[in-house]
Amino acid sequence: MRNWRGDAIAQNLYTSAAYWGDKLVSLTGDASDVYWLAHTYFQTNQFKRASKLLSGHNYIQHYLPARYLAAPCEFKLGHYTEVMGILGTEKTFTNGMPSTLPIYTQYGGGLIFFSISCRSLQGSQGIFAASMCYLRGLVYMVQKIQSAAKKSFVEALELDVRCVEVWTHLFAHFVPINLEQNMLKRLPFEEHCGPNAEFFRFLYMSKLRKVLFRVYIESSIVLLEKHAQLSENSDVLLSRAELHFYAYEYSRSLQITKRILAKDQYQPSCLPLHVSCLYETKAKNELFLLAHELVELFPDRGVSWFAVGSYYLLVGKHHDARHYFSKATTVQPDFAHGLVGFGHLFALSGEHDSAIFSYPTAAQQYQRQVPFLKYEKFSDIFLCLQQSHNVDVHRNAALADERTSGCGGVSHMLARGICTTDPVLENELGVLHYSKGNFELAVKFFGDALKLVDGIDRELGPSWESTLPNLGHCYRRLWYLCNFKNARSCFQNALHLVCNSAAACTGLGMISHAEGRPEEAIKLYHQALAIEPDDSFASEMLKRAIADSSL
């Protein structure tokens, strides 16, 4: 009969499993039979029934699996006080239990009884102990007791480093990016994984955020691909795709996400990155079809409406994009991609106050989610840019500079502290210092951006193509130092890379105008306006050049 019950559970035939499980409990009253019947009730969302069964037979105090199962039943019912009463407040589980617990395990249809110390749980029993710490951490998170939640998650990993749920929550909410590698080194892989410790360490290393530890992560991925024969594993492929994405190699990242989805079409961890890649490569048709399919199949998932919002943002329909980003955060409140999408949308629409609110809110919701569009990893640089672009320019520029320099430790997520090797970040910092009149410092940041841009896919130049014109304007303002020579060289190089760069044409026109050649400047301003007819600055400069040429 136990075999029948086991077969029914394995085949998801829970009505059969409950029927035979109920007969076993009546016949034997055995702890393991009670546990498996409660487990069947839990799997069919009968949480109250499972809880009553476990407490009625009084196995919670004496049988660790039963004690663990009773806790998630109460958690699902929202009875958090009862959860803590079952689990206790310490990882030793001494609240109402002896330091040595009687443990039952099923083996070959029979039962084996043995004792185990709660302070040194090992093997499968350690998994129960780690799971109990994990559940306690979830309760503390619900109760907003963050320090206790972090402590519980750390204790869970100390008991069992193989618990991926604990790893995900701990590194998502409590471990700053610059401390991830140190935290990884502290975990007891050797104790829990034996001779395979390095393999597990490399697996976890590949899951670190790709912004700061790129070299170490890439080395781990290579070892997993070549020596562990995991080159086609979806998680390893996803780590590789994230590396390319963070390096602005969107086409390569897209190729890998397509490989992942070809094997597992709706893998939830890959879909947000895939949507972002489609947006960055401007694959409107593919993004439209994917969004339509996801909404039809998974209307209760944030990623479905996020895909729709990304499509409308790509085609320039900002009102529709706002509606669907809002729906993404409504159906899944902790879906940070939707909030970041709001931030980009508000920034593009000139609503800087709203953008200032969206970016840090997204960072608080979930720090580790797969990147959205270009800048998800730099919530603080978004914030400082929106502050510097806001109406009160001088006040907000000072605040943006404070966040950018990291004075006072405003946030662990300060962009400069996260990554110093991103060309777009360096370009935006240069823009900030240019707007404040710090031209020498702006030249440094723009120059650093150009050094970092080597090796990046140039088919996606819009992410950084403004750097050369920006550097040219810095040199133009520093004319006393370089006599326009370096400025002209920057604008000409920009035109060589992007032949229809209106900014470069305008810059060359300004140099010609300043050097007393208004006719040449007029021609260049006309070229800029042919590329961007709504460029009000080029129009104003054209009027001045025409006026000067008539003198």
N, C-alpha and C positions, 0 to 999 in steps of 0.2 A: 504493500500500500504506500509505503514511503517512496518507493521507486515511481509509482503512478503519480504521486504528488510532484515529485521532482521533474518528471517528464512534462507534466502539465504546465509547471512554472516555466520550464525551458521553452515551451512552445506558446507561451503567453495565453494559455487556456486557464484563466484565473478562476472561472466558475468551477471547473473541474478540480483545480488545486484547492479551492476553498472547501469543496464538498468532501474530498478525501482527507484534507487536513483536519476538518472538524471531526471526522470519525476517529482519526488517530488521537486527537486530544482526549476524546471521550474514552478511548480504549487504554491509553497509556498515561495521560496527564504529564507526559515528559516535557522538560523545559525546552528542548529543541523543537518538539512538535508544536508547542504553543508559540514559539518564536516564528516558525515558518507559516503558521496560520495568520499570525499578526502581520507578517511580511506580505502575505497575499492580500490582506485587507488594505495595507498601506499602498500597494501598487494599484489598487482599484479606487484610490482616493477615499477610502472609508477610515479616515484618521481617528475619529472618535471611537469607532468600533474596535480598532486595533489597540487604542490606548486602554479601553476598558478591559479588553482581554488580558493584556499584559499585567495591569494592576490587579485584576481579579484573581489571578493565579499567584500573585506576590513573588514573581520571579525578578522584578526590577532590582531588588536589593541584593540578589545573589547570583544573577546570571548576566554577565557583561553585555552580550549581544542584545538581550531583552531590554536592558537599561538604555543602551544606545538607541534602540528602535523606538522606545517610548518617548524619548526626547524630541526627535523630528516630528512625531505625531502631534505633540503639543505645540511645536513650533508652527506647523502647518495650520493649526487651529488658532494661532495668535496668542497662545497662553504662555507668554515669555517668563513669567514668574515661576510657573510650573516647570518649564524647561530648566531653569537654573536650580530649582529644587531637586530635579533628577540628576543633573550633571555635577552640581557642586560648583565651587568657585576656584578650585585649584586642580592642576593637572594630575595630582595624586589620587583624586577621587575618593578621599577619605570621609567625605560628608555622609555619614550614615552607613558606611561600608567598612569592612575590615581591610587592613593593609594588604592582606593576601586574599584574593578572590577565588572561589571555585569556578572553574571554566569548563563548559561542555563543548565538545566539538564532534561533528558527525564524521564517521569514517567507515566506509564499507557497510553502510546501513545500520551500524551500531553507534554507541556513544562511548567516548573516552572522557574520563574525569581527571583533571589535574589542577594543581594550584599554581598561581602566578602572582608575583609581586606587582602591585600597581606602580611602583616606583621604577621598575625596570621591565616594562612590557616590551616584548620582542615579537617579531614575526607577524602572523595574522592578528594576534591580540593587540599588537601595537597599532595596527590599522584602526581598530575600534577606538583605542585611546586617542589617536590623532583625530579621528572623526568627531569625537566628543569635544575636543578642544576647538576644532573648526566650527562646530555648531554653537559652542559658547561664544566664539568670536562673532558669529552672525547675529546672535542676540544682542551683544554689546553694540554692534553697528546699528541695529534697529533702534536701540536705546540711546544712540549718539554718544556712547562712552568710548571715544576713539582710542585712548591709551590702553584701556583694558582689552579692546578688540585686537589691537596690534600684539599685545602680550600673548593673547590666546592663540593667534595665528602662528607666532614664532614658536610657541610651545608645541603646536601641532606638527610643524616641520621638524622640530627636534625629535619628536617621537617617530615620525615617518616622513622622510623627504620625498616619498613617491606620491604623496597626496597633491595632485595637480590643482585641485580646487583651492586648497590653502595657498599654494604658490601664487595663483592668479589673483586672489583677493589681497594678499599681503603686498605684492609688488604693484598692484593696481592702485592701492589707496594709501599705503603707509611708508613705502621705501622710496626716498628721493632718487632720481635718476643717477646722481653721482655716487650713490652708496650701493647701487645694485650689485656691482661686482664684489664689493666687500662682504655683502650679505651672503652672496653665493658661496664665497670661500669659507664662511663659518658653518655651513650646513654639513651635517655628519654623513656624507656620502659613503665614506669608507666603512663606517659602522653599519649602515643599513643596506648597502648594495654590494659589499664584499669586493671581489675581483672586478666587478663591472662598474665600480665607482666612477671612473673617468668617463665612461660612456654616458652615464646619467648626468654627469656634470656638463658634458658637452651639449647634451639635449637641452638642459636648462639654460646654458649660455646662449644657445641659438634663439631663445625666447626673450632675451633682454632687449631693451629699447635700442634701436639701431642708430640712434643719433650720436651717442657718446663712445660706445665701445666697438666701433665698426671693425677694427683690425682683429680684435679677439673673437668677435662673433663670426667674422668671415672665416677665420681659421677653424673654429668649431664646426661650421657648416661644411667646410671642405673635408674635415676628418670624418664627419658623419656620412658624407656622400661617398667618399672613396673607401674608407676602411670599415665602416659599419654597413655599407651597401644600402643606404637609405636615400639614394639620389632621387628616387621617385616617390618618396614618402611625402604626403601632403603638407605636414607641418614643416618639414625641412625645406620644401619648395616655397612655402609661404614666407619663411624667414629670408630666403634668397630674394624673393620678390620684394619684400620690404626693404632690403638693402639697396636694391636698384631704385626703388621709389624715393628713398631718402637721398639718393645721389642724383635725383632728377632725371633718371634714365627710365622714363615712363613707358617707352615702347618695350624695353626688355622686361620690365615688371609686368606689363600687360600680357606678354607672351607666356610668362610663367603662370599667371593667374588663369589664363585660358587652359593651360595644361591641367591645373588643379581641378577646375570646374568640369573639364572633360571627363574626369574620373568620378568626381563627386559634385554633381551639378549645382547643389544648393548648400555647399559647405558654409556655415554661418560666419566663420572667422575669416573666410576669403572674400565673401561678397562685398563688404564695404571697400576693401582695397581695390577690388575689380571695378567697382563703380567709379572710384576716384581715378583710376587709370583711364577708363573710358572718357571721363570728363577732360582729363589733361591732354589726351590725344585727340580730343574733339570728335570722337566716334559717335556722332549724334544718332545715327540709325540703330547701332548696336545698343546704345544706352536706352533708347526708346523701347526697343523690343524687350530688353531685360527688365526694365521698370514695369512694363505692362504684365509680363509673366509673373514677376514677384508679387505684384499687387493682387493678381488673380489667385495665386497659390497661398500666399502668406500675408493676408491683410492685417494681421495682428502683430507684425514685426516692424520695428522701426526702419530697418534697412530697405524695406519695400518702398515706403514713402520717401525715404532719403534718396533713393534712385530716381523717383519721379521729380523731386525737387531739384536734384542735380541736373536732370535733363532740361528743365525749364530755365534754370540758371544759365546753362550752356547756350540756349537759343535766345537768351535775353529777355525772357518773360518773367520779370522779377516779382510781379504780384502773385502769379501762380506758384513760383518757387517758394515764396514766403508761406503760402497756404500749406504746401506739402511738407516743408520743413517743420512747420508747426504740428502737422499731423504725426510726423515721425516721433517728435518728442512727447506727443500726447499718448500714443499707443505704447510707447516704451520710454518712460521719463528719464532713465539713466543712459539713453542713447546719445552720447556726446557728439557724434557726427552731425546730428541735426542742429545742435546748438552752434557748432562751428560753422555749419552752413548758413545759419542765421547771421553770424558775425560777418562772413564774407559778403552776404547779400546786403546787409546794412552798409558795409563799407563801400560797395560798388554803387549804392544808391545815395551815398553822401550822408547817411544817418549815423554819424560817428558816435553819438551818445549811446545809441542802441548797440552798436558794435562793441563799445567799451564794456557793456554789461554782458554780452553774449560770450566773449572769449574766456574771461576768468570763470564764468559759470560752467562752461564746458570743461575747463581744467579741473574744477572741483568735483564735477560729476564723475569723471572717469579719466584718469591720467594716461592710461596705457592703450586706449583703443587705436585701432589701425588708422593711419593718417587719412585725413580728408582733404582733397584738393591739394594745394601746394604747401600749406603752411600749418597744418594741425599741430606740428611739434613745437611751434613757437607762439603759444598763446600770449606770452608776455611781450614779444616783439609786436604782435598785432595790437596789443593794448597800448604800447607806447606810441605806435604809429598813429592810431586813431586819436590819441590825446594830442599829438603834435599837429594833426590835421583839423582839430576841432576849432570852433569859432574863436575862443579865447586863446590865440596862438601862443602868446608869450607865457601865460600861466601854464598851459598844458605842455609846452615844450620843456619847461623846467621839470615837470613831473615825469615826462617821458624820459628825459635824460637821467633822472634819479633811478628809474626802473631799469634803464639800459645799463648804467654803470654798476648796478647791484649794490649801491650804498645802503647800508642798514639792513641788508638781507631781506628785502621785501618779500621774496618768494623763492622757494627751492626751484621753481620752474623758470627762473629768469633766463631769457634766451641766450644771453652771452655765456652764462654758466653751463647751459646745456650743450652748446655746440659752437666751436670757434672755426669750423671748417665748412661753413655753408655760404656759397657766394651770394645768394639772395639776401641772407641776413646781413652780410657785410655791406651790400649795396644799400639796404634800407637804413643801416646805421650811418652810412655816408650821407644819405639824403637828410637825415635828422640833423647832423652836424652842419651840413650846408645851409639848412634853413635857419640855423642859429648864427651863421656867419663864421663858423670855425672851419675855414676853407682848407687849411693845412691838414687838420685832422680828417676832414672829409676825403682829401686826396689819398690819405693812408688807407681808409676803409675801401674806397673804390679800387685802389691798386690791389689790395688784398683779395677783393672779389674777383678781379681778373686773373690773378694767379690761381685761385681755387677753381675757376671755371674750366681749366684745361682738363680734357678727358670726359666732360659731360656731353651728352647727346646734343649737338647743336641744332638738330631739327626742332628742338623745343626752346629756341632762343628767347621767346618772350619772357621767360622767367628771369632773365638776367641781361637782355639785350640793351636795356636802358643804361647799363653801367658805363659803357664807353661815352655816350653823350653826357652823362652826369659828370664823369671825370673831365671831359672837355670843358664843361661850364666852370668847374673849379679852377682849371688852368686859365680860363678866360678871365675869371675874377682876380686871379693872381698874375695878371699880365705883366706887372712890374718885375716878376721873377723869370718868366719864360718868354715874354714878348709874343704871345699867341702861337708860337711854333708847336708846342705840345698840344694845345687846344685843337688846332687845326688837324693835327695828326690823329687825335682821338675821334673827331667827327668823321674824318675820311675812312678810318678803320671801321667805324660803325656802319657807314654806307657800303663798305666792302662786304661786311657780314650780312647786313640786312639792307638790300638795295632800296627799299621803300620806307626808310626810317625818316619820318617827318621831323623828329627831334634833331637828327643829325643835320638835315638840310637847314633847319632854323638856326642851329648853332653856327654853321659855316656862314650863313647870311649875316649873323650878328658880328662875326669876326671881320668879314668884308666891309660891313657898314662902319665898324669902329676904325678900320684902317683907311677910310675915306674913299671907298669904292661902292657908292650906293647903287649904281646900275647893276653890278654883279650881285649885290645883296638882294635887289628886287627880283632878279631871276631865281635866286635860291629860295626866297620867301614864297614865290609862286609855286615852286616845286613842292614845298612843304604843304601848301594849301591844296594842291592837287591830290596829295595823299590823304590829308585830313582837312576837309573843307571847313569844319567847325572849330578849328584851332584859333581861338580868339587872340592868343598872344602873337601868333604869326601874322594875323590880320593887322594888329596894331603896329607891329614892327614894319610891315609892308607900307602902311600909311606914312610912317615916319621916314622911311627910305625914299618914298616918292616925293615927299616934301623936301627932303635934303637934296635930291637930285635936280630939283627945279631951281635951286639957288645959284 
